[in-house]
Structure formats: structure tokens, C-alpha cells
């Protein structure tokens, strides 16, 4: 059983997935951040691979990505950092990134390395469902990786069911069609999340975009298996900070 599946078998509600950017705030911060997240209550970790043109990301994550690139982070350096990370990190870890850098690195080589170091799954927002089925699915499966698709409030029920069928691990429910980190009135989101809940999909559902505190985490968990926090955590890492203390204080506020 995969680590992600085992997590959702063991914990069906209030699953907390936290996003962090590889190589941020410093080039060699990656493992320290992963350790701090695991120690202080994150159930699952979404590790972002910095990219110069992150279309779905808001200004906070874009800035962290730019800083990580300026720090010298690359996919090759990331895999070097992750070489032995499973000696200390037992939580499921998924890599989030965009297709172009992975193609430049070599897609099969990338999947092979990800599987080799112990990564559990991939989130690649700009891979269309058709291309996934025809070109990438077999390679991803070959290397034992889950693949997580995103759905939005504008996604039709038919397409949601198709994306659910292709996804493994969990389904990423974007709370709105805006970018990450956006402040929003969460009331309309509840209608959408209730609709997803009533569809009785195959995969667990985690909600992302706009989840930033206990209030929004609690709302998301009312309808789904849990939520994803990104920009709010990245903000906490800005400037001089003790990573473990900062992470502990932030997650305590979210989890109550």
C-alpha cells in the first residue's frame, strides 16, 4: 500500500497537507522544513519545485520560487538533497511543479529519480488529461508514483468524474479559479465543496487555495478529507526565522 493510501486509510478526516518550496528560504533549508512540518503535525507534504513561470501560484509562492532559484535550486540539486530523506521523513511527500522543467530534465529520468528517492506522487497542473493518458500515465505508474489532478468550481461533473478516475492518492479541489493565496469570501466555496462531497468520488479530496488558518481549515474539513495550506505557511518563513519554532507555532494555530 502506498504511503498516501495508508494515510487516508488511517486518517479519513482533517488531513493537513502543507506546501513548501524546495530551496526556500535557503538552498539547504529543504530537509529542515520537511522535518519541521512532519514533527509539528503535517500529515502530508507538498514540495514545490521552483519554476520561473508558475502559472497557478500567487505572489507569495512566486516570490519563494524566485528566491529558491536565486539560491541555486535545480531539480538535480533537489534530488541530491532528497537522496536519503526517507531515513528521517516517513510522511507522504508529493512533488508539485510544471511540465516544462521536467521535460528539459527528461520526464522518465525525473520519474525514475522521484521513485528512487522515495517520493510518493506528483502534482503537475499543466498536464492535460488527454496527454496524461496518452504520454505520461504509463511512465508515472512504472515508477510507483501517484498522480493528483486538480478540479475547480467550474469543472463539470462529467469531467470531475473523469479526473477522479485518472487520479490516484487524492483529488486536489481548488477552492476557486483564482491563484494561490487569494483572500476570498469562503461561503460560495462551501456550496462547491458540498457538491463534491455528494458526488461520492473514488479518491479522498483535499481542498487548496485560500486555506490559511483554523477557520478556513475547519470549513474545508467539514466537506472533505482535509486541506492544503501553502501561501500562509510560506509567509511565515520570510525573513530571519527559526524554522522549527515558526512551523510549530503556525501549525498549532491551524490545528487548534
Secondary structure, DSSP 8 states (H G I E B T S, - for coil): --HHHHHHHH--S-EEEEEEETT-SSGGGHHHHHHHHHHTT-SEEEEE---TT-TT--HHHHHHHHHHHHHT--HHHHHHHTTTGGGT--SEEEEEE-HHHHHHH-HHHHHHHHHHHT--EEEETT--HHHIIIIIHHHHHHTT-EE--EE-TTS-HHHHHHHHHH--S-EEEESSSS-TT----SHHHHHHHHHHHHT--SS-EEEESS--SHHHHHHHHHHSSEEEE-HHHHHHTSSS--HHHHHHHHHHHHH-
